[in-house]
Structures are given as C-alpha cells and as structure tokens.
C-alpha cells in the first residue's frame, strides 16, 4: 500500500484497486525470485522441519547417527539433486499455476487467502493448484522420482 500511495497517489480513485493488485502480484513475484537465490543450507535445513509452527531448531531434530544426510556425501548429493529437480519443474509451470502452487503449499496460505493475493476466485485457485500438482507429479515421475 505504501508503494501505491507513494507512486500513484495522484491517480483517480477508480484506477487504484487495479494498480494495487498489480503491485501486490509483482511484489509476490519479486519475493519468489529472491527466494531462488537462497543458500543451499537453508533449503536443506527447511526440508528437515517437523511441520510444526514452533521455533524449533532443525539441527536438534536431525538424527545423530552416521547415516544422516549431512554425514553421508552420497545422501547429501541425492538430497540436493532432488531439490534441484523439483525447483526446475516448478519453474516450468505456467506463471499462474506456479503462483497458486507456491502460495498454497510453500507459504501455506489457505484457499481464500491465496485467491485474495492472486486476485481471482477460490475455484480458480483450486484449478491452478490441481493442474500444477498433476503436472509436477507427471514430470517428476517421468524422471523416476516418486515422493
């Protein structure tokens, strides 16, 4: 909203809702572009999270045995290759499907919140997410990856 008021404060009131939606969509896209350049450690550690919303340290929840992913170079390589393959397939999705998929499953927004963020109906969010998951599952299965 600050971007809207700073740059487009002099525009007619009828144009403001559309401008706000566009600014919001671009900000969300910019956020995900920046997420691509996160460090590998952050990505690897986030895959070990328990799924709870508490502030637990992922290092504390990792197994202490010698077969852990970090103690095993082969396991670490497989993990990074799996993550890279998934990210590559997500990048191939059409923009709206990718946006819906990431908002729903990465940011864990519910359907109504995702629809509001994308500026579309809840049915469209469900359709985009369904198509994205089917496309990803098919592409990963073709590569021999089953999750």
C-alpha positions in Angstrom: 0.0 0.0 0.0 2.9 2.3 0.6 4.1 1.8 -3.0 0.7 2.6 -4.2 0.4 5.8 -2.2 3.9 7.0 -2.9 3.9 6.4 -6.7 0.2 6.6 -7.7 -1.3 9.0 -5.1 -2.4 11.4 -7.8 -4.3 8.9 -9.9 -8.1 8.7 -10.0 -9.7 6.5 -7.3 -11.1 4.1 -10.0 -7.6 3.1 -11.0 -6.3 2.4 -7.5 -7.8 -1.2 -7.0 -6.2 -2.4 -10.3 -2.9 -0.7 -9.5 -2.9 -2.2 -6.0 -3.5 -5.7 -7.4 -0.7 -5.4 -9.9 1.7 -4.0 -7.3 0.8 -6.9 -5.0 1.3 -9.5 -7.7 4.7 -8.0 -8.7 5.8 -7.9 -5.1 4.9 -11.5 -4.6 6.8 -12.5 -7.8 9.8 -10.5 -6.7 9.7 -12.3 -3.4 9.8 -15.7 -5.1 12.6 -14.6 -7.4 14.7 -13.6 -4.4 13.9 -17.0 -2.8 15.5 -18.8 -5.7 18.9 -17.5 -4.6 18.7 -18.6 -1.0 21.6 -20.7 0.2 21.6 -24.4 -0.2 21.8 -24.9 3.6 18.6 -23.0 4.2 16.8 -25.2 1.7 18.3 -28.4 3.1 17.5 -27.5 6.7 13.9 -26.5 5.8 13.3 -29.9 4.4 14.0 -31.4 7.8 11.5 -29.3 9.7 8.8 -31.2 11.5 6.0 -29.1 10.0 5.1 -27.5 13.3 4.8 -23.8 13.7 7.1 -23.7 16.7 10.5 -22.2 16.7 12.4 -25.4 17.0 16.0 -25.7 15.7 16.2 -28.2 12.8 19.6 -29.3 13.9 18.2 -30.6 17.1 15.6 -32.7 15.3 18.2 -34.4 13.0 19.2 -37.9 13.7 22.6 -38.2 15.4 23.6 -41.4 13.7 26.3 -41.7 11.0 23.7 -42.4 8.3 22.3 -38.9 8.4 22.2 -36.8 5.2 24.9 -34.4 6.3 27.2 -37.2 7.4 26.8 -39.0 4.1 28.1 -37.2 1.0 26.1 -39.5 -1.3 22.9 -38.8 0.6 23.6 -35.1 0.6 24.2 -35.2 -3.2 20.9 -37.1 -3.7 19.0 -34.6 -1.5 20.4 -31.6 -3.4 19.7 -33.2 -6.8 16.1 -33.9 -5.7 15.5 -30.4 -4.5 17.1 -29.0 -7.8 14.8 -31.3 -9.9 11.7 -30.1 -8.0 12.7 -26.5 -8.3 13.4 -26.9 -12.0 10.0 -28.4 -12.6 8.3 -25.7 -10.6 10.0 -23.1 -12.8 8.5 -24.8 -15.9 4.9 -24.3 -14.6 2.8 -21.6 -16.2 3.0 -18.4 -14.1 -0.5 -18.5 -12.6 -0.1 -22.2 -11.7 3.3 -21.6 -10.1 2.0 -18.6 -8.2 -1.0 -20.6 -6.8 1.1 -23.7 -6.0 3.8 -21.7 -4.1 1.3 -19.6 -2.2 -0.8 -22.7 -1.2 1.9 -25.2 -0.5 5.1 -23.2 0.2 3.6 -20.2 2.0 0.8 -22.4 3.4 -1.9 -19.9 2.7 -5.5 -21.2 2.7 -7.6 -21.1 -0.5 -9.3 -17.8 0.4 -6.0 -16.0 1.2 -4.5 -17.3 -2.0 -7.5 -16.2 -4.0 -7.2 -12.7 -2.5 -3.5 -12.5 -3.1 -3.9 -13.6 -6.7 -6.9 -11.5 -7.4 -9.1 -14.4 -8.6 -11.8 -16.7 -7.4 -11.3 -19.6 -5.0 -12.3 -22.0 -7.8 -9.5 -20.7 -9.9 -7.0 -21.3 -7.1 -8.2 -24.9 -6.8 -7.9 -25.4 -10.5 -4.5 -23.9 -10.8 -3.2 -25.9 -7.8 -4.7 -29.1 -9.1 -3.2 -28.7 -12.5 0.2 -27.7 -11.0 0.3 -30.8 -8.8 -0.7 -33.1 -11.6 1.9 -31.5 -13.9 4.7 -31.7 -11.2 3.8 -35.3 -10.3 3.9 -36.4 -14.0 7.2 -34.6 -14.7 8.8 -36.0 -11.6 7.5 -39.5 -12.2 9.0 -39.3 -15.8 12.3 -38.6 -14.2 11.9 -41.6 -11.9 11.2 -39.5 -8.8 8.3 -40.6 -6.6 7.6 -38.7 -3.4 
